[in-house]
Amino acid sequence: MAARILLALAAAAMLAAAILHASAFPRAEHAVAASNLAPFFGGSLKAFWLNDSLVTAILAVLGFYFVLRPRAATGGTIMLLALIPASIAVLLFVFLGLFFAAPVMLVIAGLIFAAGLFWPNRMEIAP
């Protein structure tokens, strides 16, 4: 049960992060328009901005799905999913420094990894 609570917390945080990130897209779009970036690089930045929001939202949906259907995942699978927010955190630290989203993603990765560690064996979960 604790593993499902950890994963639910992580999924809720990921969904909130996805919504916040996507809601900032118009400002990013305006910044690109006001810059002297070549169209390819401006378009790439916008595509990757929305891609990051979507990947985060999809991971949140997966988390909620596994919370509701725990037999659909193994602990190892859940721990592997932690690599996604962990890699996002590393990239944020590298390119933006101590931007607030980096430690948030690191905490989310930790919650997901911990959920995977404590995830019950399929045999221990009632159908």
N, C-alpha and C positions, 0 to 999 in steps of 0.2 A: 504494500500500500504506500509506503514512503517513497518508493521509486516512482510511482505514478504521480504523486504529489509534486515531486521534484521536476518531473517532465512537464506536468501541467503548468507549473510556475515558469519554466523555461519557454514553453510554447506561448504563454500569455505575454511574456516579455518580448519574444520574437515578433509576435503579431503587432504589439504596440510599436516596436522599433520599425517594422515595415511600414506601418501607417504614418509614423512621423517622418520617415525618410521619403516616402512618396509624396507627402504633403509639402516637402521642401523643393520638389522638382521645379515648380514655376520660378523660384528664385535662381536655381541653377540654370534653367533655360534662359532667363534674363541675363545672367552673368556671361553665359556663352555668347549670346547675341551682342553684348556690349564689348566683347573681347576681340582680339585680332587673331583668334585661332583659325586655322584653315578649316573649311567646311567638314572635311573628313574627321578631323580631331574633335571639333565641336559636336558633330553628330555622334561620334564614338562616346564622348563623355556623357551625352544625354542617354544613349542606349545603355551604357554600363550603369548609369544612375538608376534607371528604372529596373534593369536586370537585378541589381542588388536588392531593391525593394521586393521584387517578385520572388527571388530565391529565399529571402528571409520569410516572406509570407508562406511560401510552400513548405518550408521547414516547420513553421508553426502549425500548419494544417496536419502535416505528418505527425508531429508531436501529439496534437489533440487526438488524432486517429488512434495512435498507439495507446494513449491513456484510456480511450474508450474500448479498444480491442487489444488488450495486452498480449493475447496469444498470437497476434499478427507480427510480433517482433521478438527478437532475442536480445539479450543484454549486449552481445557483441555488435549487433546492428545499431543499437542505440548509441553505443560508445563511438562507433564510426561516424554517426551523424554529428557528434560533437566537433569533429574536425572542420565542419563548415563554419560555424561561428568563431572557432579558434583561428582559422586561417584569415577570416575577415579581420579579427582583432590584430593579428600580426601585421597585416597590410596597412591597417589604420595607424598602428604605432610607427611603422617604417615611414609612411608617406605624410602623416599628419601630426606625428608626435603624440602628446598626451591629450588628444581630442577625446571628449567625454564618451563617445560611442565605443572607443577601443576597450576600456575596462568593462563596460557594460557587456560587450560581446564576449569578453573573457569570462565573466561571471556566468553568462548564459551557457557557454561551452562547459564550464565546470559543473553546472547543474545537470546538463544533459549527460555528461560523462558519469557523474555520480549516480544518476538514474539508471544508466546502463550497468554500472557495477552492482547495484542492488536489485536489478530486474529479476523477477522470479522466473524460475525454470518453467517451461510450458506445462510440465506435468503438475506443477504446484498451483496452476491457475484453473479455477473451476470454469467449465465451458459455459 
